[in-house]
């Protein structure tokens, strides 16, 4: 019987000590805390926020009024931009590459073959212009969609090469490709 009483005290004493320390710690921490009054700072920040919102609204009004008056100017500049687009010159492309080139043939880009071209077509990138405007991350996403086999390709230069093709800069494209065989220096 003496052994059972001793076993009970081995559990009861640490339990009571822990409970007593927890209660004392709670009241000690609660008594030393101070209440911080930030109401003045909060009011100041709300006033600044209201002023900034008013400034933003004024800027938006100015922008919308200028946008409506400038829309005709934007339309005319877009028309000029469309007029400056380079028409595909098959003879110049043939002279540069030494073979017949079809317009928007993505395979003329160093590193793109028929299967990769099909991947890009499946993702809506069917022209040199579309490829030139695609981000490198988008090109990598297209490659990744083809599986492990296509992930090893590096599309970092593909938009730049496509832009040269789209703009009809055949000599520059051939020079770049000669200097960077397989996309490497």
BAGU-586389 format. One line per 5 residues: their letters; for each residue x, y, z of N, C-alpha, C. Coordinates in pm, whole numbers. Example, Ala and Ser with C-alpha at 12.3 -4.5 7.8 and 13.67 -1.06 7.14 Angstrom:
as = 1319:-569:780:1230:-450:780:1320:-330:780  1285:-225:708:1367:-106:714:1290:3:787 $
This chain:
xxxxx = 82:-119:0:0:0:0:86:125:0  197:121:66:287:235:72:340:269:-67  364:166:-148:417:185:-283:315:257:-373  187:226:-360:83:290:-440:68:436:-404  76:473:-276:68:613:-235:184:693:-291 $
xxxxx = 302:634:-292:418:703:-344:404:727:-495  350:633:-567:331:645:-711:232:756:-744  129:772:-664:30:876:-686:93:1014:-665  178:1028:-562:241:1157:-535:340:1195:-645  399:1098:-713:491:1126:-824:419:1194:-940 $
xxxxx = 293:1171:-951:214:1236:-1055:147:1362:-1006  101:1361:-886:23:1472:-833:108:1595:-805  228:1582:-752:312:1698:-719:352:1776:-846  404:1713:-952:437:1790:-1072:313:1853:-1137  201:1785:-1133:79:1838:-1189:35:1964:-1116 $
xxxxx = 34:1961:-983:-5:2078:-904:96:2192:-921  225:2158:-928:329:2261:-946:311:2330:-1082  287:2254:-1187:266:2311:-1320:144:2398:-1326  36:2354:-1264:-87:2431:-1261:-68:2561:-1185  -2:2556:-1071:25:2676:-990:114:2774:-1067 $
xxxxx = 218:2725:-1136:306:2813:-1214:231:2876:-1330  143:2801:-1394:64:2856:-1504:-26:2968:-1459  -92:2953:-1346:-181:3057:-1293:-101:3181:-1254  10:3161:-1185:94:3276:-1146:147:3348:-1270  193:3274:-1372:245:3335:-1495:138:3414:-1568 $
xxxxx = 17:3362:-1572:-92:3431:-1638:-119:3566:-1573  -134:3568:-1442:-163:3694:-1372:-45:3789:-1376  75:3738:-1372:194:3823:-1378:202:3891:-1515  178:3816:-1622:181:3872:-1757:67:3969:-1780  -48:3940:-1729:-163:4027:-1746:-146:4158:-1670 $
xxxxx = -83:4151:-1554:-63:4272:-1474:41:4365:-1533  140:4312:-1608:245:4398:-1661:212:4454:-1798  105:4408:-1864:71:4458:-1997:8:4596:-1987  37:4678:-2088:-21:4812:-2093:-105:4822:-2219  -207:4901:-2212:-295:4923:-2325:-240:5041:-2406 $
xxxxx = -218:5019:-2536:-165:5123:-2623:-282:5187:-2696  -286:5319:-2691:-392:5393:-2757:-338:5447:-2889  -380:5387:-2997:-336:5429:-3130:-447:5503:-3205  -544:5551:-3138:-658:5613:-3206:-616:5738:-3284  -521:5818:-3233:-476:5936:-3306:-403:5896:-3434 $
xxxxx = -317:5797:-3424:-244:5751:-3543:-340:5690:-3645  -438:5615:-3598:-537:5555:-3687:-617:5664:-3759  -656:5769:-3686:-730:5879:-3748:-644:5949:-3853  -517:5969:-3823:-425:6032:-3918:-411:5948:-4045  -398:5816:-4028:-385:5729:-4145:-513:5726:-4227 $
xxxxx = -628:5733:-4162:-755:5737:-4236:-766:5866:-4316  -721:5977:-4258:-722:6105:-4331:-631:6100:-4452  -511:6044:-4435:-418:6031:-4549:-478:5942:-4657  -542:5835:-4616:-604:5744:-4711:-714:5816:-4790  -796:5895:-4723:-902:5969:-4790:-844:6068:-4890 $
xxxxx = -733:6137:-4853:-669:6232:-4944:-612:6160:-5065  -546:6047:-5043:-491:5970:-5155:-601:5918:-5247  -712:5877:-5191:-824:5830:-5272:-880:5944:-5357  -888:6064:-5300:-936:6180:-5375:-839:6214:-5489  -708:6207:-5461:-608:6231:-5566:-619:6127:-5677 $
xxxxx = -639:6001:-5640:-653:5895:-5739:-776:5918:-5826  -887:5956:-5765:-1008:5983:-5842:-988:6098:-5940  -917:6203:-5896:-889:6317:-5984:-802:6275:-6101  -702:6192:-6075:-614:6142:-6182:-692:6056:-6281  -780:5973:-6229:-861:5889:-6318:-953:5972:-6406 $
xxxxx = -1009:6081:-6352:-1094:6170:-6432:-1012:6234:-6544  -892:6281:-6510:-806:6342:-6613:-771:6240:-6721  -741:6119:-6678:-702:6015:-6773:-817:5981:-6867  -938:5967:-6814:-1051:5934:-6900:-1083:6047:-6996  -1068:6172:-6952:-1095:6284:-7043:-989:6292:-7152 $
xxxxx = -863:6266:-7119:-757:6269:-7219:-766:6148:-7312  -809:6035:-7258:-820:5913:-7339:-925:5929:-7447  -1038:5989:-7412:-1143:6006:-7512:-1100:6103:-7621  -1025:6208:-7586:-980:6302:-7688:-866:6246:-7771  -788:6154:-7713:-673:6099:-7784:-706:5971:-7860 $
xxxxx = -827:5920:-7846:-859:5792:-7910:-847:5800:-8061  -880:5914:-8118:-866:5927:-8263:-719:5927:-8302  -633:5985:-8218:-489:5983:-8245:-431:5843:-8235  -480:5765:-8141:-435:5627:-8125:-477:5544:-8245  -600:5564:-8291:-648:5489:-8406:-564:5520:-8530 $
xxxxx = -529:5646:-8548:-447:5680:-8665:-306:5624:-8653  -250:5622:-8530:-116:5566:-8513:-119:5414:-8532  -228:5348:-8492:-240:5205:-8516:-250:5177:-8665  -321:5262:-8736:-331:5244:-8881:-194:5261:-8945  -116:5357:-8897:19:5376:-8950:105:5255:-8918 $
xxxxx = 90:5198:-8796:167:5080:-8757:133:4961:-8845  7:4947:-8880:-33:4838:-8968:24:4858:-9107  34:4983:-9149:87:5011:-9281:237:4985:-9287  307:4995:-9172:451:4974:-9173:490:4828:-9155  393:4738:-9139:423:4596:-9127:488:4549:-9257 $
xxxxx = 593:4469:-9245:668:4424:-9361:593:4310:-9428  574:4324:-9558:511:4217:-9634:613:4106:-9655  566:3983:-9656:655:3868:-9675:711:3869:-9817  842:3864:-9825:911:3860:-9954:976:3722:-9969  908:3634:-10041:954:3497:-10057:1089:3491:-10129 $
xxxxx = 1110:3582:-10224:1236:3581:-10299:1354:3619:-10210  1335:3717:-10123:1442:3758:-10031:1472:3646:-9931  1368:3579:-9884:1387:3468:-9791:1461:3354:-9860  1425:3326:-9986:1491:3219:-10061:1637:3253:-10086  1664:3380:-10116:1802:3423:-10139:1886:3405:-10013 $
xxxxx = 1828:3432:-9898:1902:3423:-9772:1924:3278:-9730  1820:3197:-9741:1826:3059:-9693:1874:2960:-9799  1865:2999:-9925:1905:2908:-10031:1800:2803:-10061  1681:2822:-10011:1570:2731:-10039:1440:2808:-10025  1334:2752:-10079:1204:2817:-10072:1153:2817:-9928 $
xxxxx = 1107:2931:-9883:1054:2946:-9747:907:2984:-9757  825:2913:-9681:682:2946:-9674:662:3052:-9565  567:3140:-9588:537:3241:-9488:490:3174:-9359  540:3224:-9248:505:3178:-9113:545:3033:-9087  650:2986:-9154:706:2853:-9129:794:2862:-9004 $
xxxxx = 744:2813:-8893:817:2824:-8767:945:2742:-8767  957:2648:-8860:1074:2561:-8862:1201:2635:-8905  1190:2756:-8957:1313:2830:-8992:1381:2884:-8867  1312:2882:-8755:1370:2924:-8628:1461:2812:-8579  1586:2847:-8551:1685:2750:-8503:1633:2680:-8378 $
xxxxx = 1618:2547:-8385:1572:2468:-8271:1430:2419:-8283  1355:2469:-8381:1216:2425:-8399:1210:2331:-8518  1159:2212:-8493:1137:2114:-8599:989:2093:-8620  951:1997:-8702:809:1976:-8734:722:1944:-8612  773:1864:-8520:692:1827:-8404:674:1944:-8308 $
xxxxx = 780:2021:-8288:768:2140:-8201:678:2244:-8267  691:2257:-8400:602:2350:-8471:457:2311:-8448  427:2181:-8452:290:2134:-8430:244:2166:-8288  334:2152:-8189:298:2189:-8052:257:2335:-8044  335:2422:-8109:302:2564:-8109:170:2590:-8180 $
xxxxx = 146:2523:-8293:19:2539:-8364:-97:2496:-8274  -78:2387:-8200:-183:2339:-8110:-213:2439:-7999  -116:2524:-7967:-136:2626:-7864:-168:2763:-7923  -205:2767:-8051:-250:2891:-8114:-138:2981:-8162  -15:2937:-8159:97:3016:-8208:133:2960:-8345 $
xxxxx = 80:3028:-8449:93:2974:-8585:171:3065:-8678  208:3184:-8632:277:3279:-8719:406:3327:-8654  495:3383:-8738:618:3441:-8684:584:3555:-8588  484:3633:-8623:444:3746:-8538:398:3696:-8402  314:3593:-8401:263:3538:-8274:378:3483:-8190 $
xxxxx = 473:3414:-8254:587:3361:-8180:676:3474:-8129  690:3580:-8210:776:3692:-8167:717:3765:-8047  587:3759:-8032:520:3827:-7920:502:3736:-7799  536:3609:-7814:521:3514:-7703:638:3529:-7606  608:3522:-7479:713:3526:-7376:788:3393:-7378 $
xxxxx = 914:3397:-7339:994:3275:-7334:929:3174:-7240  869:3222:-7131:802:3131:-7037:683:3061:-7104  614:3132:-7193:503:3070:-7268:557:2963:-7362  670:2993:-7428:733:2893:-7517:771:2769:-7438  827:2789:-7319:865:2675:-7235:742:2597:-7191 $
xxxxx = 634:2667:-7165:509:2601:-7126:458:2513:-7240  469:2563:-7364:428:2484:-7480:515:2359:-7491  647:2376:-7474:737:2261:-7479:705:2160:-7368  681:2210:-7249:651:2121:-7135:524:2040:-7160  430:2099:-7234:305:2027:-7261:328:1906:-7352 $
xxxxx = 441:1905:-7425:471:1793:-7513:532:1674:-7443  568:1691:-7319:625:1580:-7244:774:1597:-7220  830:1498:-7157:971:1501:-7115:1065:1524:-7232  1033:1469:-7345:1119:1476:-7463:1144:1620:-7510  1047:1708:-7490:1058:1844:-7540:1108:1944:-7435 $
xxxxx = 1110:1904:-7310:1150:1996:-7202:1297:2034:-7209  1378:1956:-7279:1522:1983:-7284:1556:2099:-7377  1465:2139:-7463:1491:2247:-7558:1493:2382:-7486  1573:2474:-7538:1584:2608:-7480:1525:2710:-7578  1405:2762:-7549:1339:2853:-7641:1376:3000:-7621 $
xxxxx = 1485:3028:-7550:1518:3167:-7514:1530:3259:-7635  1580:3209:-7748:1602:3296:-7864:1489:3286:-7966  1394:3200:-7948:1291:3178:-8049:1207:3300:-8078  1159:3375:-7978:1082:3495:-8011:1165:3598:-8089  1293:3611:-8055:1379:3706:-8124:1399:3663:-8270 $
xxxxx = 1424:3535:-8293:1441:3486:-8430:1312:3503:-8510  1199:3474:-8447:1070:3489:-8515:1045:3635:-8551  1088:3726:-8465:1071:3868:-8494:1153:3909:-8616  1276:3858:-8626:1358:3888:-8744:1291:3835:-8870  1233:3715:-8863:1163:3658:-8979:1040:3741:-9013 $
xxxxx = 963:3777:-8912:841:3856:-8933:874:3991:-8996  984:4052:-8953:1022:4182:-9005:1100:4173:-9136  1125:4052:-9183:1195:4035:-9310:1344:4062:-9301  1401:4050:-9184:1545:4074:-9165:1619:3942:-9185  1618:3893:-9308:1671:3761:-9340:1822:3753:-9319 $
xxxxx = 1894:3854:-9362:2040:3852:-9347:2078:3847:-9200  2012:3926:-9118:2040:3927:-8975:2006:3792:-8912  1896:3730:-8955:1856:3600:-8902:1958:3492:-8939  2000:3490:-9065:2098:3391:-9109:2229:3411:-9035  2272:3537:-9019:2397:3566:-8947:2388:3517:-8803 $
xxxxx = 2277:3547:-8737:2259:3505:-8599:2264:3353:-8590  2192:3284:-8679:2188:3138:-8674:2325:3077:-8704  2403:3139:-8794:2538:3088:-8822:2628:3101:-8700  2612:3212:-8625:2695:3235:-8507:2650:3153:-8387  2526:3106:-8388:2469:3036:-8273:2416:2900:-8314 $
xxxxx = 2496:2819:-8373:2448:2687:-8413:2394:2613:-8291  2277:2556:-8307:2205:2485:-8201:2178:2575:-8082  2167:2706:-8108:2135:2801:-8002:2251:2826:-7909  2373:2787:-7947:2490:2805:-7861:2593:2889:-7934  2681:2955:-7858:2787:3036:-7919:2895:2946:-7973 $
